[in-house]
Amino acid sequence: MMLLSKVLRELSAFSDAEVIVKEVLNVRQRILGPDHPDTMDSVCNLAAIKGALKNLEAAEMNRQNWDRRRRVLGPQHPQTVASMGNLAWTLHEMEQFEEEAAINQQVLEAHQNMYGAEHHLTLMSMNNLAWNKYGLGQHEEAVTLLCRAVKASNEAAGLGPRHPETLANTNQLAAMFWKSGKHSEAIPLLRSVAEAYKETIGLGQPATNDSMSALARVLKESGERAEAADIYRQVFEACVQVWGPANDGTLGFMKDLTDALKGMGELTAAADVEKRFNMAVLQEMGLEWLQDMTAQP
């Protein structure tokens, strides 16, 4: 029954899932009692569904579950700390951002005490709190937290500067710099992430594509249109080789490239890219498929 409720949640059929999880919770409370771990898991599942439905009961359920786990399991137990994280998520959904920040601070401190400053859960907690503070207008504190996360990732045993988690943290920091108007600080970080992905997993891979596309986008917005177009070209040509022309991602990067070229007034070059792309797709998939694909918004 819990498997069915999970499937329904993944299908966004939250109302149906709520009915099933309520039934499971009632059975577990009656047979196992309210303090059993399985019962507390059911409370957590029901609160998550109510949160997705914007039901105000979700925050109070998560708060009660956190109190119960803290009493039964102890304040430093992983499930207790997970309950704190669930409460923070629910508060975010309810737009209670001040209280969310207070809870996220406690989650970070708990993870630091339990696992140390360089553990991936600690780093994730730093990211959550940083963006929480950024949303509250506490930009300097937010940047400081993300800088700590990047530094810890770089220095952590088993991670290092080219580990995916470190690169993800660096991307987050670059995004925050960009949002804060610190473009000169964001671009070198984005460039370093893109280069790291190119050298470690190669062109044409999703993480490489995303990082290079992000770099090209900010370069384009900064007026560096020629370099942006060159990066879009690299990504597009790699996708043609790796995924083939008849791929939605390849189409998207072709459009990025042609838009960049048109923005520089290079209309002939843009038309040439589109012509060669259409010929490649036509050869691979046929005319009808090409017409359907290029008609997509």
N, C-alpha and C positions, 0 to 999 in steps of 0.2 A: 504493500500500500504506500509506503514511503517512497518507493521507486516511482510509482505512478504520480505522486505529488511532485516529485522532482521533474519528471517529464513535462507535467502541466506547467510548472513554473518556467521551464525553458521555452515553452511555447507561449508564454505570457498569458496563460489561462489561469490568472491568479485567483479569481473567485472560486473556480472549481477546486484548485489546489488547497485553498483555505478550508473548504468543507472537509476534505480528506485529512489534512493535518490536525484540525480540531478533533476529529474522531480518534485519531491515533493518540493525541495528547490526553483525551479523556480516559482512554483505555489504560495508558501508561500510568496516569495519576492514580487510577483505581487499583491497579495490580501492583505497581512498583513503588508508588508513593511519590510525593513531589520532590524529594531530595535525590532520587535516583538519576545518574548521569543521562540515561536515555530519555527520561522525562524532561530534564532540563534542555536536552537537544531539541525535543519537540517544541518546547516553549520558544527556543531560538528560531526554529523554522517558521513557526506561526508568526512571530514578530517580524521576520524578514518579509513574509508575504503581506502582512498588514502595512509594513513600511512602503512596499512597492505600490500598494493601493492608497497611499497617503492617509492611512488611518492613524489618528492621534494616539490610539491605544498602543501602537508599536513601541514608542519610546518608553512608556511606563512598563510594558512587558519586559523590554530589554533591561531596564533599570532594576526590576525585581529579580530577573534572572542573574544579573551581575551580583546583586546582594546575596542571593542564595548560593551561588558558586563560591563567592568569597567566604561565606560562613562554612560551607561543606568542604570545599577543596583547598581553601586558603587563598590569600590575596596574590601570591606569586605563581599560582598554577596556570599553565598555558590556556586552559579553557576559561579561567576567570578573566585573564587578560583579553582573550578573544571576545568575551562578552562585553568588555569595555569598548573594544573596537566596533562591535555590532551596535552598541548604543550611540557611538559617535556617528556611524553611518546613518542611523535613523534620524538623529538630530540634524544631520546635513540635509536629508530628504525633507525634513520639516522646516528647513531654513532657520534653525536655531543655532546660528553659527558661533555665537559667543560661547555657549555651553559646549558645543562640539569641540572648540579649541581647548577648553579646559580638560575635557576627557581625552583628547588626542595627546595632550601634554602628559597625562598620567600613563597612557599607553606607552609613549616613548620612554618615560622614566622606568617603567616596569621592564620593558625589553632591554634597556641598557643594563639594569640590575641583573636580569636573568641570563642574558646572552653576551653582553659586552657591546662596545660601540661599533664594532665592525660586522656584526651579524646582519644577515639580509632582512630579518624582521625589524631590527632596529633602524636600518636604513630606510625601509618602507615606511616606518612610523615617522621618521624625519620628513620624508616627502609629503606624507599626509598632513602633518602639522604645518609644514612650510606653505603649502597651497591654501590651507585653512587660514593662516595668518595673512597671506597675500590677499585673499578675498575680503578680509577685514580691514584692509588698508595698511597693514603692518609690513610694508615692503622690505625694509631693511632687515628686520628680524627673519622674514621669510628667506631672503637671499643668504643670510648667514647660515641658516639651517641647511639649505641645499649645498652651500659650499662645504659645510661639515660632512654632508653625505658623500659628496664627490671625493673629498680628501680621504675619508674613511675607506671608501671603495678602492681607491688607488693603493692604499697601504695594507689592505686586508690580505691575510694569507689565503691563497686560493682564488682571489679575485684579480686585482691588479688593473692597470690602466686600460687594458683591451678586453676585459671581461664584459659580457653583455650587460650585466647589472651596473657596472661602472659607466658604460656608455649610455645606458638608459638614464642614470642619474645626471650625467653630463648634459644630455639632451634636455632634461627637466630644468636644469640651471640655465641653459641657453635660452629656453623658452621664457623663463621668468625675466632674464635680462632684457630680452626683446620686448616683452610686454611692458617693462618698466622704462622703455625708451633708451636703454643702454646698448645700442646697436653695435658699437665698437667692441663691446665685451662679448656679445652673443655670437657674432660671426666667427671669430677664431675657434670658439668651442664647437660650433656646428661643423666647421671645416675639419677639426680634429676627429670628430666622431665619424664623419663621412669617410675620411681617409682610413681610419681604423677598420671600419667595416669592409671597405674595398680590399684592404690588405689581408684581412683575416678570413672572410667568407666569400669575397669576390663580387664582381658586378652582376647585376641581374637578380640578386637575392632580395627578398622582401625588406629585410632590415636595412640593407644597403640602399635600395631604391628609396625607402622612406627618408633616410637620413640625407641623401643627396638631394631629394626633392625639397626637403625643408631648407637646406642650404640655398638651393637655387631660388626658392621663393623669397627668402629674406634678401638675397643679393638683388633680385629684381626690384623689390620694394625700396632698396637702398640706391637704386639707379645704376647698379652694376649689371646692366642687361646683357652685355656680351658674354660675361662669365656665366651668368645664369643660363643663357641659351646653350653654351658649351656643355654645362653639366646636364641639362635636360637632354641634349643630344647623346651624351654618354649613356644615360639611363635608358633612353628609348632604344638605342642600338643594341644594348645588352639584353633588353627584354625581348627584342626580336629574335636574338640568338638563343636565349634561354627558354622563353615561353612561346615563341612564335608570334607572327603578326596577328593571328586570329585569337586574341586574348584581350579581355576588358582592360587589364592593367596596361598592356602595351598601347592600346588605343588612347588611354588617359594620358600617358607620357608623350605620345605623338601630339596630342592636342596641346599639352604644356609647351612642347618645343615650338610648334607652329605659332602659338599665341605669343611666345617670347620673340620669335623672329618678326612677326607682324608688328609687335610693339616697337621694334627697332626700325621699322619701315622696310624690312627685307621681304617684300611680298613675293618676289620670284623664288627666293630660297624656301619660303614657307610652302608655296604651291608645289615645288619640286619634292619636298618631303612628303606631302600629302599624296602626290601622284605615285611615288615609289612605294609608299605604304599600301595604297589601294591596289596596286598591281600585285604586290606580294600576297595580300589577302585574297584577291581574286584567283590567283594561281593556286592557293592552298584550299580555299573553301567554296569558291563559286560566287556568281554575281548576286544571287538572292540573299545569301548570308551577309555579304558585304553591304548591301543596301540596308538591311535590318540593323546592322551594327553601327554604321555611320549615321543612322537616323536617331540614335540614342542621344538624349540631352547631355 
